[in-house]
Amino acid sequence: MTERVVKVPDVGEGIAEAELVEWHVAVGERVEADAPLAEVMTDKATVEIPSPVAGTVTWRAGDPGEVLAVGSELVKIAMGDGEVAAAEPEPEPQPEVETSPEPESGQPDRKPEPTAPKERETEPAPRERVPHHDVGARPQAAPAIRLRAREAGVDLRLVPGTGPAGRVTHADLDGYLTDTTTGRAPARARVAADDTVSDIKLIGLRKRIAQRMAEANAHIPHITYVDEVDLTLLQELRESLNGDATDGGRPKLTILPFLVGAIVEAVGAHPQCNARFDDQPDGTGVLHVHSGVHVGIATQTPNGLLVPVVRHAETRDLFECAAEIERLAGAARDGSATADALSGSTITITSLGAFGGIVTTPIINRPEVAIVGVNKLQTKPVWDGAAFVPRQVLNLSSSFDHRIIDGWDAAQFVQRIKRRLEAPGELLLSAERTRG
């Protein structure tokens, strides 16, 4: 019997250490070649470490949340007689945004405990409404699945796991939420009162988000300015353009491309809002004012908030901007966005309007100095001087770094965005001039 040592890989770009995010194997568990062992996170990306051989895990390093040096030992795998390493050379992990750690469909699953497959092969486990995991034990599931379960109000202890070592998969949760034989949602189980308290250590992307929010709030004196914008004309124009776009294969327009265009125009009059502030502990610092407008679009993903960047928005028309926003948001959500696509923004847009909020106080994406927040679009009666008429309005909640942006400048910046959104035809003409 021989033993294979798997080390923390060097993902390049000068990375010297990585945070251990999640284990996919336990000591004593058998793994197949190419099955995922663990996920580690650097400052730029999350990397899944595959097993180079088939065998049994005899040792693993650390707990999730610990920082490991590149090149240090991660896992030891005992190879039995006759077992050899995978024919292919050890795959070099590719950086990617944090994604669900469930194996890809083409990858072999790790073999479960000897008795479990027989039970699943003979007859599917009945969908009981009693815990399928030890009371008090934390069910094995990916962060994305835990988020789905919380949003659906599901106790994961009630969900039978068919993955390795009883791990709950997306399919398991789908099957629990919808009875595939009747098409009806199962009755909500009666759960006994539970006074236990779970201590959840912040790791991976959630830890990075917490650190960045704390740093931004601690270092930046925020000023938030809120104003109402009438989008009635914009909505009419948007619907008209979307109706004409079906023949040419152009993307559907949302409010966001118009807002990006309005920000580009407003930045021309207030360039200090399109900047990154390199502040220093001694009070000195440099404000880097950018000519190119690189707009970050705050995007909620199954694993947390990411900010993909529409680069050089000043060179794009409405449809090009819409296509890029759609592409970047999709890549962020499915985990294919690169580290480069998630960095370098000079001003950010955040939107919670879909959830019904009418006012927010967004935190600036440090080291930027401004962020524009979009709230709920609603139809309201507005006085036009003679009568109340229905108009479609929303609030923009925008925050600024008060060290750099005075209140007057903040108000003027938002007012310029407002004027352009309320007269959106100019955005089309500006886009045509840009393309010409």
C-alpha positions in Angstrom: 0.0 0.0 0.0 1.3 3.4 -0.9 0.3 6.9 0.2 -0.2 9.9 -2.0 0.1 13.5 -0.6 -2.1 16.2 -2.2 -0.8 19.7 -1.7 -2.4 23.2 -1.8 -1.9 24.2 -5.5 -0.1 27.3 -6.7 -2.8 29.2 -8.7 -0.4 31.8 -9.9 -0.6 35.6 -9.6 1.7 35.7 -6.6 -0.8 34.0 -4.3 1.1 32.6 -1.3 -1.8 31.3 0.8 -5.4 30.2 0.5 -8.4 29.9 2.9 -9.9 26.4 3.3 -13.6 26.9 2.5 -15.1 23.4 2.5 -14.2 19.7 2.7 -15.8 17.2 0.4 -14.2 14.2 2.0 -13.8 12.8 5.5 -11.0 10.7 7.0 -11.6 7.1 6.3 -13.8 7.9 3.2 -12.9 6.3 -0.1 -12.6 8.6 -3.1 -12.2 8.1 -6.9 -9.8 9.8 -9.1 -11.0 13.3 -10.1 -13.6 13.4 -7.3 -13.5 16.8 -5.4 -11.5 16.8 -2.2 -11.9 20.4 -1.0 -12.4 24.0 -2.0 -9.9 26.7 -1.2 -10.3 30.5 -1.7 -7.7 33.1 -2.6 -8.1 36.8 -2.8 -9.2 36.4 -6.4 -11.1 33.2 -6.8 -12.3 29.9 -5.4 -10.6 26.7 -6.6 -11.9 23.1 -6.3 -9.1 20.6 -5.6 -9.7 17.2 -7.3 -8.2 13.9 -6.2 -5.4 12.7 -8.5 -5.8 9.1 -7.4 -8.4 6.6 -6.2 -8.0 5.4 -2.6 -8.9 6.1 1.0 -8.4 9.4 2.8 -6.1 8.9 5.8 -5.5 12.5 6.8 -6.6 16.0 6.0 -5.4 19.4 7.1 -7.3 21.9 9.2 -10.9 23.0 9.4 -12.9 25.4 7.1 -11.8 29.0 7.7 -8.2 28.2 8.3 -5.5 29.7 6.0 -3.1 27.2 4.4 0.2 28.0 2.7 0.5 27.2 -1.0 2.5 24.0 -1.3 1.5 22.7 2.2 0.0 19.3 2.6 -3.8 19.2 2.2 -4.8 15.5 2.1 -3.2 12.1 2.3 -4.7 9.2 0.3 -3.8 5.6 0.8 -3.7 3.6 -2.4 -4.4 -0.1 -2.1 -2.7 -2.9 -4.0 -3.5 -2.7 -7.7 -4.7 0.9 -7.5 -2.8 3.4 -9.5 -2.9 7.1 -10.1 -5.2 8.5 -12.8 -3.9 8.0 -16.3 -4.2 11.7 -17.0 -1.7 14.0 -15.3 -2.9 15.8 -12.2 -5.3 18.5 -13.5 -4.2 22.0 -12.7 -7.1 23.7 -10.9 -8.6 26.7 -12.8 -9.7 29.7 -10.7 -13.4 30.3 -10.7 -16.0 32.2 -8.7 -17.3 30.3 -5.7 -19.9 27.7 -6.9 -21.9 24.9 -5.5 -19.5 22.0 -4.6 -21.7 19.3 -6.1 -19.8 17.2 -8.6 -20.3 17.9 -12.3 -22.4 15.4 -14.1 -19.4 13.9 -15.9 -17.4 13.4 -12.7 -17.6 10.1 -10.8 -19.2 10.4 -7.4 -17.4 9.2 -4.4 -18.6 5.8 -3.2 -21.0 6.0 -0.3 -21.1 3.7 2.7 -21.5 0.0 1.7 -25.0 -0.4 2.9 -26.5 2.8 1.5 -26.4 1.9 -2.2 -28.3 -1.3 -1.7 -31.1 0.5 0.0 -31.4 3.1 -2.8 -31.0 0.5 -5.6 -33.9 -1.7 -4.3 -36.4 1.0 -3.4 -36.4 4.8 -3.0 -36.3 5.8 0.6 -39.8 6.8 1.9 -40.2 10.6 2.3 -40.6 10.5 6.0 -41.3 13.7 8.0 -38.8 12.8 10.8 -35.2 13.8 10.9 -33.0 11.9 8.4 -29.9 13.1 10.1 -28.8 12.9 13.7 -30.6 15.3 15.9 -28.3 18.2 16.6 -26.0 17.2 13.7 -25.4 19.6 10.9 -26.7 18.0 7.6 -24.0 17.8 4.9 -25.0 20.2 2.1 -23.4 22.9 -0.1 -23.8 26.6 0.9 -26.1 27.1 -2.1 -28.4 24.3 -1.0 -28.5 25.7 2.6 -29.4 29.1 1.2 -32.3 27.6 -0.9 -33.5 25.6 2.1 -33.5 28.7 4.4 -35.4 30.7 1.8 -38.0 27.9 1.4 -38.3 27.4 5.2 -37.1 23.8 5.0 -35.3 22.0 7.8 -32.5 20.2 6.0 -32.6 17.5 8.7 -35.9 16.3 7.1 -34.4 16.0 3.6 -33.0 12.5 2.8 -29.5 12.9 1.3 -28.6 10.7 -1.7 -25.1 12.2 -2.2 -21.8 10.8 -0.8 -22.0 10.1 2.9 -25.6 11.2 3.0 -24.9 14.6 1.5 -28.1 16.6 0.5 -28.0 17.5 -3.2 -30.1 20.0 -5.2 -32.1 17.1 -6.6 -32.8 15.9 -3.0 -34.1 19.4 -2.1 -36.2 19.6 -5.3 -37.7 16.2 -4.6 -38.6 17.3 -1.1 -40.2 20.6 -2.1 -42.3 19.0 -4.9 -43.7 15.5 -4.8 -42.9 14.3 -8.3 -45.6 11.6 -8.3 -48.5 13.9 -7.5 -47.2 17.3 -8.5 -48.2 18.7 -5.1 -46.0 20.2 -2.5 -45.6 18.0 0.6 -47.3 18.9 3.8 -45.2 21.0 6.1 -43.7 18.8 8.7 -44.4 19.6 12.4 -41.0 20.3 13.9 -40.5 20.1 17.7 -39.3 23.1 19.5 -35.6 23.4 19.3 -33.6 25.5 21.8 -30.2 24.7 20.4 -27.9 27.5 19.1 -25.8 26.9 16.0 -22.4 28.7 15.9 -21.6 29.4 12.2 -18.1 30.4 11.4 -17.9 32.9 8.5 -15.7 31.5 5.8 -15.0 31.9 2.1 -17.0 34.5 0.2 -19.2 35.3 3.2 -16.1 36.1 5.3 -14.7 38.4 2.5 -18.0 40.2 2.2 -18.1 40.8 5.9 -14.6 42.1 6.0 -15.1 44.5 3.0 -18.4 45.8 4.4 -16.8 46.5 7.8 -13.8 48.2 6.3 -16.0 50.4 4.1 -18.3 51.4 6.9 -15.3 52.1 9.3 -13.2 54.1 6.8 -15.8 56.0 4.8 -18.1 58.7 6.2 -21.2 58.0 4.1 -23.7 60.6 3.0 -26.9 59.1 1.4 -29.1 61.2 -0.9 -32.5 60.0 -2.0 -34.7 61.4 -4.8 -37.8 60.3 -6.7 -37.5 59.7 -10.5 -40.4 59.6 -12.9 -39.8 56.7 -15.3 -43.1 56.8 -17.2 -41.5 57.9 -20.5 -38.5 55.6 -20.0 -40.8 52.6 -19.5 -42.8 53.5 -22.7 -39.5 53.8 -24.7 -38.2 50.6 -23.2 -41.3 48.6 -24.1 -41.2 50.0 -27.7 -37.5 49.2 -28.2 -38.0 45.7 -26.8 -40.9 45.1 -29.2 -38.6 46.1 -32.1 -35.7 44.0 -30.8 -37.3 40.6 -31.4 -36.4 40.5 -35.1 -32.7 41.5 -34.7 -31.9 39.2 -31.9 -31.0 42.1 -29.6 -31.3 41.7 -25.8 -34.3 42.9 -23.9 -33.7 46.2 -22.2 -34.2 46.6 -18.5 -33.9 49.8 -16.5 -30.2 49.2 -15.8 -28.7 50.0 -19.3 -30.6 53.4 -19.2 -29.2 54.0 -15.7 -25.7 53.1 -16.8 -26.0 55.6 -19.7 -27.3 58.3 -17.3 -24.4 57.7 -15.0 -21.9 58.0 -17.9 -23.4 61.4 -18.8 -23.4 62.6 -15.1 -19.8 61.5 -14.7 -18.9 63.9 -17.5 -20.0 66.8 -15.3 -18.9 65.3 -12.0 -15.7 63.3 -12.8 -14.8 63.0 -9.1 -17.7 60.6 -8.6 -16.0 58.1 -11.0 -12.9 57.6 -8.9 -11.1 55.3 -6.4 -9.7 56.8 -3.3 -6.4 55.4 -2.1 -6.7 56.5 1.5 -3.8 56.1 4.0 -3.8 55.7 7.8 -1.8 58.9 8.2 -4.6 60.9 6.5 -2.8 61.4 3.2 -4.0 59.8 0.1 -4.5 60.0 -3.7 -7.8 60.2 -5.5 -7.6 58.3 -8.8 -10.1 59.9 -11.2 -10.8 57.6 -14.1 -11.6 58.7 -17.7 -13.1 55.3 -18.4 -16.4 54.5 -16.7 -16.3 50.9 -15.4 -19.7 50.3 -13.8 -20.0 47.5 -11.2 -23.3 45.7 -11.1 -24.0 44.3 -7.6 -25.3 40.8 -8.3 -26.8 38.4 -5.8 -25.6 34.8 -6.3 -26.3 31.5 -4.5 -23.1 32.0 -2.6 -23.2 35.7 -1.8 -22.9 39.2 -3.3 -20.6 39.6 -6.3 -19.9 42.8 -8.4 -19.2 42.0 -12.1 -17.9 45.0 -14.0 -19.2 46.6 -17.3 -15.9 48.0 -18.6 -15.8 51.2 -20.6 -19.5 51.8 -20.4 -18.9 55.1 -22.1 -18.3 53.3 -25.4 -21.4 51.1 -25.3 -24.9 51.8 -26.6 -28.0 50.7 -24.7 -28.2 47.2 -26.3 -24.5 46.6 -26.0 -24.7 47.5 -22.3 -27.8 45.3 -21.8 -26.0 42.3 -23.4 -22.9 42.8 -21.3 -24.9 43.1 -18.1 -26.8 39.9 -18.9 -23.6 38.1 -19.7 -21.8 39.2 -16.6 -24.8 38.5 -14.3 -25.2 35.0 -15.7 -21.5 34.2 -15.3 -21.5 35.5 -11.7 -24.5 33.3 -10.8 -23.3 30.1 -12.5 -19.7 30.5 -11.2 -17.9 31.0 -14.5 -17.0 34.7 -14.0 -13.2 35.3 -14.0 -11.4 37.2 -11.3 -10.7 40.0 -13.8 -14.5 40.4 -14.5 -15.1 40.9 -10.8 -12.6 43.7 -10.2 -11.7 47.2 -11.3 -15.1 49.0 -11.0 -15.0 52.8 -10.6 -18.7 53.3 -9.6 -21.3 50.7 -8.6 -25.0 50.2 -9.1 -27.0 48.1 -6.6 -30.7 47.2 -6.9 -33.1 45.9 -4.3 -36.2 47.1 -6.1 -37.4 43.7 -7.0 -37.9 43.0 -3.3 -40.2 46.0 -2.8 -37.9 48.4 -0.9 -38.6 52.1 -1.4 -35.4 53.5 0.3 -32.0 51.9 1.0 -28.7 53.2 2.4 -26.1 51.4 0.3 -22.6 51.0 1.5 -19.9 52.2 -0.9 -17.8 49.5 -2.7 -14.5 50.7 -1.3 -12.2 52.2 -2.6 -14.8 53.8 -4.9 -16.4 57.0 -3.7 -20.0 56.6 -5.0 -22.8 54.0 -5.3 -26.2 54.4 -6.9 -29.1 52.3 -5.5 -32.3 51.4 -7.3 -35.5 50.9 -5.4 -39.0 49.7 -6.1 -40.8 50.9 -9.3 -44.4 51.7 -8.5 -47.4 53.5 -10.0 -48.3 56.6 -8.0 -50.7 59.5 -8.5 -48.7 62.6 -9.3 -50.1 66.2 -9.5 -49.5 67.7 -12.9 -50.8 71.1 -12.1 -54.4 70.4 -13.0 -55.1 66.8 -11.8 -53.6 63.7 -10.3 -52.3 61.4 -13.0 -50.8 57.9 -12.7 -47.0 57.9 -13.2 -44.4 55.2 -12.8 -41.8 56.3 -10.3 -38.9 54.9 -8.2 -36.4 56.3 -5.7 -32.7 56.4 -6.3 -30.8 56.0 -3.0 -27.2 57.0 -3.6 -24.3 57.1 -1.1 -21.1 59.1 -1.4 -17.7 59.3 0.4 -18.1 62.6 2.2 -14.4 63.1 2.4 -14.4 63.5 -1.4 -17.9 64.4 -2.4 -19.7 67.4 -0.8 -23.5 67.2 -0.3 -24.1 69.8 -3.0 -22.1 67.8 -5.5 -23.8 64.6 -4.5 -27.2 66.2 -5.0 -26.2 67.7 -8.4 -24.8 64.3 -9.6 -28.1 62.6 -8.8 -30.2 65.4 -10.3 -28.3 65.0 -13.5 -29.0 61.3 -13.6 -32.7 62.0 -12.8 -33.0 64.5 -15.6 -31.6 62.1 -18.1 -33.8 59.2 -17.0 -36.9 61.3 -17.2 -36.0 62.4 -20.8 -34.5 59.0 -22.0 -34.6 59.9 -25.7 -31.3 61.7 -25.3 -29.7 58.4 -24.2 -30.4 57.0 -27.6 -29.0 60.0 -29.4 -25.9 59.9 -27.2 -25.4 56.2 -27.9 -25.7 56.8 -31.7 -23.1 59.6 -31.4 -20.8 57.3 -29.5 -21.1 54.6 -32.1 -20.6 57.1 -34.9 
